[in-house]
């Protein structure tokens, strides 16, 4: 996956999480009875939605950085083939 593709995917996930959090908090602000009965859970879920997406992005970036570092540290295997047949 290219960098721009990765960024688009993470932006969609973050947008969805922020939209969910905004809907929950605005529902709480306008006084939806179901949400008002669970104020703490509503805020907790809103924060968890956004932080889970951010944590996933950080972990994914860390995994990609480790793979890139491993590829750059590994020396390529050089195979030298003899062009002359061996005399036996």
N, C-alpha and C positions, 0 to 999 in steps of 0.2 A: 504494500500500500504506500502510495506516495505521501509526502508531507501534506499537500493540500487536501488530499482525500481524507487523511487522518484528522486534520483540523476541521473539516466539514462534518465528519461523523461526531467528533466531540462537541462541536457547536450545536448540532441537533440534539444530542443528549442533554447538554447543559440548558438549552432553550426549553426542552420538555420539563426538566426538573424545576426550572425557575417558574414556568407557567403553572405547574402543579402547586408549588409553594404559594404563588400569587393568588391562585383560586382559593386555596385553603385559608389564607390569611384575610383575603377580602371577604370570604364567607363569614369568617369570625367577626370582621369589622361591621358587617351589615346586620349581624345578630342572628345567624342561622342557629336555631335551638340545638340541633345535633352537635354542632361545633362548639357552641358556647358551653355545653355540658362537659366538653373535653378540651379545655383551653390548653393545658400543658401538653397533651398528646398532639394537638394540632400544630403547635410551634415546634415540638420535637420532630414530628414527621416532616415538616417543611425544611427544617435545618438538615435533617438526615438525607433527604432527597438530593439537595444541592451538594452536600459534602461527599456523598457517595459517588457522584459523577466526577467531582474534582479529584477524589482519592483514586478512582479508577484511571483517570487520565495521568496522574502522577506515577502510579505503578506501571502503567503501560509505557510511559516515557522512560522510566528506569530500566525496564526489561529491554527496550529497544537500544538504549545506550550500552547496556552490558553486552548485548549481542554484537553491536558495532565494535565495541572495544575488543571482544574476543576475536572477531574477524581480522582486525588490524594487528593484533599481537601475534597471531598464528603465522608462522612462516610457511610459504608455499612449499609443497613437496616437489622436489625436482627429480625427475626420473631421467637418467641418461641411458639411452639405448645405444648399444653398440651397432654400428652400421656394418661392420665386417663380421662375417660368420666366424664362429670360434673354430679353431682347428683342433680336432681331437683325434 
